Amino acid sequence: DFFPDKIIIDENKIDLIYNDFFWMTRAYSVLIENIKTVRVNTGPFFASLSMEVAGFEANPDPINFLWKSEAICAKRIILGLMACTKEHIDFSGHRAHEVRQIVEEIGRASD
């Protein structure tokens, strides 16, 4: 893919960045609390990650051509963040890599 899409996962939101062509970018920010479901569709090498989001007129387009392991990891992190948001868990005293490990483990249990 000459113009790869990107997904940026933050503690409170997810940024979906679609690079359609030279200098043509679409970006969506989705709050973790508004995500209903996360799906990963896999093929032999690549995967796509899609979400069902509350409050949007239409769900965002899937992020395509992710490596399978990265898509599965992103799904687990998002599921973990969704669970932590529902339970009002505060990560202010933790480092970023610790938060990622905790959230990914929670997401693995939710998977």
N, C-alpha and C positions, 0 to 999 in steps of 0.2 A: 504494500500500500504506500503510494507516494505521499499521501497526506494523512498520516495516522491520527485517529481519534485518541483522546486522553480522558482518563478519569482520575480526579484528585479527591482523595478521601480525607476529610477533616473531622475533628471531634464532633462538630455540630452540623456539618453539611457535606454534600458531595457536589463537586463541579464536574459537569459533563461537557467536554469541549470537542466539537466536531469540526474538523478541518476539511472542508469540501473541495477547495481548489486554492490556487495561489491567492493569498490575502483575503480569503473568504472563510470566516470562522463563525460558528454559532456556539454559544455557551449557555448552559443552564445550571443554575444552582438549586439544589434540592435539599431541604432541611431533612435531617435524619428522622425527625418525628412525623414527617409526611409520607415516608416510604411505607407502602403496604406489603409488598413482596419483592424479592430479588430472585432472578433466575439466571442460571448459566446453561447455555446450550453448547455442547462440545462436539468437535469433529476430530479427525485424526491428529491434527496438529494445533489447530486454533480453536478458540471459543468466543462466544459473544455473551455479554452481560446485559440483561434488561431489567427494568424496574417498573412496578406499578406504583404510581404516585397519586396521593390524594391532593386535591386542590389545583391540579393542572387540567386544562381543557382536554388534552390528549397526553398519553404517557410519552416520555422522551424516547427517542430512537435508541436502539441497542448500541452499545459500544462493541464494535466488531474487531476481529483479528487480534485478540488478546492471546497470549500463550495460555494454554490450558491451566497450568499451575498458578499463573497470576490471576486468572479469572476466578478460580476456586478460592484463592486466598482473599481476593477483594470481596467476594460474596460472604465469606466467613467474617471478615472485619466489619462489613456493613451490618450483617445479622447481629453481631456482638454489640455494635454501637446502638442498634435499634433496641436490644434488650436492656442495655445500660441506660438509655434515655428513658425507657418506660419505668425503670426502677429508680431513677434519679440518682445514679451513681456518679460521684464527683471524682475526677482524676487530677485535680489541681496539684496534689502533692507528689505525683509520679512523673517520671521522665517519659519522653515520647516512645522509646523502644519498649519500656515496661508496659505502657498503655496498649501498644500494639499487641504484645504477647498476651495480655489479659483479655483484650477484646477478641482476638482471634480464637483463643481457647473457648470463650463464651459462645462465639459464633459457631465453632465446631460442634459444640453440644446442641446448638439450635438447628444445625444442618439436617 
